[in-house]
Amino acid sequence: MTDDLESREPSDRSANHTSRGLVIFVVVLVCYVLSPIPVAWGLVRIGVFDRAESAFEMFYAPLGYLAQHFEFVDNFYVWQTHLFGL
């Protein structure tokens, strides 16, 4: 039995690797964009938000910038804040 990776041409393996990397990048980006309010909610629930606030703000600073400059981004995070009861 031949290995599937060995039977493919190098260009096929490269394209497959590139598309897999792109999918992983998009998934990580979507998780990052959706995560600040749930992460803040979790930190508040376990009682460590006060100690982690500066790291939290630094990690999510790009999203804070977008929320300040684009109303639809701000509205999304306001909606998420209401959803999580923060």
Helices and strands as residue ranges (DSSP letters): H 4-7, H 10-34, H 36-46, H 49-59, H 61-69, H 71-84
